[in-house]
Amino acid sequence: MQKIKINYKWILLFILISILCFFFPYTGDDWAWGSKIGIERLNTLFNNYNGRYFGNLIILVMSRSIIFKTLLMGTLLTIIIYYIYKFANDNKLSAFLILLCFGLMPIYLLRQSIVWSSGFSNYVTSIFITLTFIFISKKIEKKEKKESIVIIVACLFIGLLGCLILENISIYNVILGLGIIVYDKKNIRQVKKTNIAFLFGSIIGTVVMFSNSSYRAIQSGQDSYRTIGNSTTIFQRIVDNLNTVAIYGFVNNVVVNVMLICVLVILSVFFVFNSKNKILKGVYIVFDLYLIFFGIYSVIKRFQSIDPSIINLGSYIFNNKYINISVLMIYIVFVFLFILILPITNDIKLRILFWIISVGVMIAPLLIVTPIGPRNFIGTYILQIIIIVKCMNVIPQINISTKKIIYLFSVPIIIISYLFLLYVYSKIWIFQKNTVENIKHDVQCGNKSVIIQKLPYDGFVWTGDPSQEPWNTRFKLFYKIPKDVNIKVKK
């Protein structure tokens, strides 16, 4: 009976997420993929466009079927949450923290990587596939699954398809496959066939991806949109991109930062402050003080980015890229060292450090390319949630009263955040639907010039209005509006 009850909970979660996803509107690049532009790209096999072959095929379907889009988004997001829950060893308390992190995800990250179908097809699907392999690998390690021929072939295709979506994830998957094989060879003197299959598939997928002619154009500087740093600009490119990583990948993720810092401080109280080792205590006092400082910095920086007039502490401090980078680098080093010297078993320690290192490996390729933006960090955001729940599992004992406080705090916030997002996106969806119907009605009446209103809550979507090119042309192609109709967006 308990198993059935848990299954119903996941089904309910899937339904609730899918209802929300239904109202995510098509915007920006979605209009291109869902029109003849997408078919033209397919007819050339995406030559000189990009090597994201699998991701491109996904968005071609997503942009043509709202049902497929809704079910795919609902399924993948539910399973990702399920994976994180399983990585936390079915810790019920972690389930609420996971939902809290998703419910309070920064809007700039939500709108570009999840709400925007073109973002979802690349950034969410790629991390989903990677987590799927890690989940399967964990099951085999625990001997909950056998290395059957079906599983081996599945891992081959998981590796292949996972490297045909997003460039930095392709690189990460190859390193992941190599790392697991080296680890197994060193520690258990045996290399699992599933890991070999995954690595083999990942290598093939990565080679196929980067064989696309678009990457030669990028490398030679012939691509005006995408670039890679050369010997004269590489340092400045790394600095600029590190600043973007600092802001969108870490500092502005206030909820995740505060949760992780709270968990780490609690761990230091349990494992260190009762120790007789005064040096160790001193080290962790320094760690804790800096972690708390980073949490405060994160909160202030987030408020300052929303409205600089809210906290007038000088724009130089919070907008200086070298300060942002320095604050982040010290934070990452301290978190790594915090776990590395924490007096816990090596097995638990290595499992947490694996996820921390994974964040760095995923980000590293982004440091020398442009453009990068918030959507590039949905994968690392998810990994940071995993780090939180893995660290929380190390806490020896959480009493019932503390759990009740967490439940009473998190449940209302989760419900309110869901209802708020549902309200916002249903309003946007209805408004967009009415706008398109009104345009078509005006065209039928012979009007060649149409003025439309901006979307409500336009900050919750990415390129939601056809206010400029190429979005204006793509909007008309997607909704089959004659190209000679002049559409203006009222400011």
Secondary structure, DSSP 4 states (H G I P E B T S, - for coil): -HHHHHHHHHHHHHHHHHHHHHTPPP-THHHHHTSHHHHHHHHTTTTTT-S-HHHHHHHHHHTT-HHHHHHHHHHHHHHHHHHHHHHTTT-HHHHHHHHHHHHT--HHHHIIIIISHHHIIIIIHHHHHHHHHHHHHHHHHTTSS---HHHHHHHHHHHHHHTSS-HHHHHHHHHHHHHHHHHHHHHTS---HHHHHHHHHHHHHHHHHHTSHHHHHHHHT--SS-EE--TTTHHHHHHHHHHHIIIIIIIT-HHHHHHHHHHHHHHHHHHTTTSS-HHHHHHHHHHHHHHHHHHHHHHHHHHHHH-TTTS-S-HHHHH-HHHHHHHHHHHHHHHHHHHHTSSS-HHHHHHHHHHHHHHHHHHGGGGGEE---GGGGHHHHHHHHHHHHHHHTTSS---HHHHHHHHHHHHHHHHHHHHHHHHHHHHHHHHHHHHHHHHHHHHHTT-SEEEEEPPTTGGGSSS-S--STTHHHHHHHHTT--TT-EEEEE-
